[in-house]
């Protein structure tokens, strides 16, 4: 019988897991062709606005495979429900038996995405981060900032959001050890920051090529469908380094997809994250370079975090 792991136990297990390290291992295995990850399953909803993603796969020569269902319904906060929902299912690679049902309510997806953002910053952020910019004020915006504290000493932050009340709530929740400044526009964020994370579901670009200063790194995590776009295509064309968590997925979704579709980015310039991690020559080599990482979310992240939680949970039950 499959082990049912409740959210409280999942959160307890995460305290004992190096999630950033797990993401690094997963991306390396993926880029080294040691993972089997089929195309993303996707359901898009209009009334109310929302989406559900089905991601699944396995890493070769390991014990488990994972199927993850995660959704985002943007009106949920109006009903007192978190916008992110979902669960993960873990099966034996040996027999196909279900081993665990992780009732994470979308939290593992949120956390593995934030950990991937921190991983990217570890390898591509400028050596001297003068300020961190956050576009968006939701769960992912907060988690990205939280996980960035693990890889950078910078504590100065500029944040922008469409809703002023939400921006103020973000400031109140995150300030303390952090200096939170509110920007009136995304361009203002770019003028103050050389490490920027975009976390919104917009379909209209927030940052233009002319907004971004030399030496800036941008991690885009909001655009995970074919219609979303946080960065103008010209910005990716201008960037010195363009990194995708999955080149295969970037052919149908995300910032890279939009920029190549618009004819602003040569697909041959894109480097996969797991490849770049293993090759210093593909990382930042100058303080003036602009780099963009497009994170659409890959099933290896779900595989790594779900099995880590399951193993840790089993160990605590002995």
N, C-alpha and C positions, 0 to 999 in steps of 0.2 A: 504494500500500500504506500502511496506517495505521502511524504511528509508535508504537512501544511505549515508554512511558516508565516506567522502574523507580522504586521508592520512593526510592532514594538520590538519583536525579536530580531527583525531585519536591521533596525536602527542600532540595536545593541551590538550586533555582529559587525557592523560597519566601523565601529570604534576600534576594532582590532585588525582592520584591513588597510593596506597601503593601496588605495584605489588608483592613485596616479600611476604607481608602479604597475598595477594590473593593466591599466589602459596602455601603457607603453609596451608591455609584453604582447598584448593582443594586437596592436597595430603592426608590430614587427612581424608577428606570425602571419597576419593578413597579407602584408606586402611581400612576404617571402613565399607566398603560395602554399602556406600550411593551413589555411582556413577555407572552408566551403561556406560561401555566403550567397544564397540565391537573391534575385532582385526583390526589392521591398514590396510587400503587399500594402495597399493603401485604399482607404475609404474617405471620401471628402463629403462633408455635409454643409448644407446652406441654411437650414432653418431648424435649430440655431446653427451658427457658424461653428464648425468643428472638423476634426479629422481623427482618423485612427490609423496607426501604422502597425503592420505585422512584420517583424524582423526575426530572422531565424538562421541557424547554421551551427557549425561545429569547427573546432580546431582539431586537426589530425593527431592521432596518437594520444588523445586525452580520453577522459572517462565519460564525458557528458555531451549532449547537444541541447540547445536552448531554443524555445519559441517564445517570443515576447510580443505582447499586444499592449500598445500604449496609445492613449488618446489625449487630445487637447481640445476642450470645448470652452471657448473664450468668454461666454456669458456666465459660466459657472459661479464666479464670485458673487454675482447678483443673488444667487440662491444659497450662498454660504457654503459652496462646495469648491474645492480646489480645481483649477482648470485642467491639471494633469491627472490622469487616471490610468489604471492598467494593472497587469500582473505578468509574471514570468513563469514559464514551465520548464523544468529541467528533466531530461530523460537520460537513461543509460545508453552509451554508444555501443555497449556490448550486446544488450538484449532488447533495447527499445522500451524497457519498462519505465513508467513515470517515477521519478525519484523525489521531486519536490514541486510544490505549488507555492510560489512566493507571492503573497498578497501585499504587494508593495505600494499599491495605489498610485503608481507612476513615480514614486520617489527614487527608485533605482535608476530609472531613465534620466531623471533630473540630475542625480548625483554623478552618474557616469559621464554625462555631458559636461558638467562643470569640471570634473577631473580631467577630461580631454582638453578643455580650455587651458587649464593650468599646465598640462603637459606641453601643449603648443608654446605657451609663454616661456616655459623653461628652455626651450630650444631656439625660439625665434624672437622673443622680446628683446629690445635694446638692452645693452649692459647696464645703462643708467636710465631707469624708468623715472621720469620727472613727475608724471601723474597718470593715473589710470582713468580711462573714460568708459562709461557704461551707458549704452543706449537701451532703454527699457527699464521697467521698474518691477517686473514680476518675479516669480520664484526663481527663474533661471538667472536673472540679473543679480539677485542676491547671492545665489550659490556661486556664480562665476567669481564675484568679488571675494567671497569667503575662501574659495579654493586658491585664488591668486595669492592670498596672503601666505600660502605655503611655499611659494616659489619666488616671491619678490619682497623686498623690504619696503617698497613704496607704500605709503599710507595716505597719500593725497589723491582724492577722487573727484571727478566731475561726472555728474549724471544728468541725463535728459530723458524726459518722457512726455507723451502727449497730454496726459492728465495731470494737472498741477497738484491735485490732492494726493495722487498716488506717488508723485515725486517727493512730496513732503513726508509722506509715510515712509518711503524708502530712506530718506535722510535720517529721520528719527530712529528707524530700526537699526541702521548700519553705523551711525556715528558713535563715537566713544574713542576707541583707539584709532579710528579713521577720521580724516578731515573730509567731510562731504560738502562739495560745492554744487549748486544747481545751475545748469546752463539753460539758456532760453532756446537754443537751437542745437541740432547735431553738429553744425559747423563750428559752433563755439566750443563744444567738447573737443573737436579735432584741433583747434587752435591752442588748447592748453595741454593736450595729452599726447604721449608717444606710444602708449599701449591702450588700445581700444577694443572693447568687446561689444558686439551688437547682438541683442537677444529678443528682437521683436518679430511678429508675424506679418510685417508690412509687405505689400506688393508694389510699393512705390519707394524707390531708393532714398535712403536718408542721408548718405554721405556721397558727395561728388568728388571727382578727382582733384579739383582745385581746393578742396577743403583740407586735404591731408598734408601735413608737413613732412619734409624729408626725415628719414630715420624712424618713421612710425611703423608699428606692427598692429594689424587688425585681425582679430579672430571673429568670424561671422558664424553664429550658431542658430540664428532664427530661420534662415531660409532652407527648409528641408522638404519642399515640394517644388513642382515645376513653375508655380506662379509667384512664389514669394521672392522678394529681392530687397536686400537692405543696402547694398552697395551698387553705385552706378557702374555699368559695364566698363566705362572708360577708366575707372579707378583700378580695376583688375588689369586692364591693359597697360596702365602706367606703372604698376607694381614691378619691382625688381625680382621678387620671389612670390610665386603663387603655389600654395600647398593645398592639396585636397586629402581629406581622410580616406576617400575611396575614389579613384579615377573612374571606376566602373559606374558608381552612383552619380558622379558629376556629369555624366552624359545625359542624365534625365531629370536632375534636380539641383537646386542650390545656386550659389553665386557664380561658380564656374560655368554651369550650364547656361545661365542667362548671358554671361559675357561672351561665351563662344557662339551662342545663337545669334547675338547681336553683331558678331564679326569683330569684336574688340579685343579678343584674346585668342592667341594661337594655342591650340590644345597641346602642342608639343612642348610648351613651356611649363606645363603643370607637373609638379612633383608630388608623389604620394607620401603622406606623412611617415609611414613606416620605413620608407626608403630613405627619406631625409634624416630621420633620427639616427640611422646607421652610417651616415656619410657627412662628415663635417663640411666638406666642400659644397654641399647642397644647402647649408644653413647660412645664416647671416655672416657676411664677411666684411661689411663696412657699416660704420655708424650712420651713413646717409641713406642706406637702402630702405625702401618701403616693402613690407612683406604683408601678404594676406593669406590667412588660412581659412578654408571653407570647410566647416564641419557639418555634414548632413546627418551624421549618426550612423554607425556601422554595427552590424550584429555581433561582431567580435567583442564589442564593449559590453553587450548584454551577456554574452557567454562568460566573459571573465568575471563580471561582478556577481552574476547569479551563482556560479559555482563557488566563488570565494565565500559568499554568504552562507551557502549550504554547508560547505565543509566546516566553516567556523561554528555554525549552529550545531552540527553533529558533535564537534569536539566539546562543546559546552554541556552537552547532554550526558556525557560519560560519567 
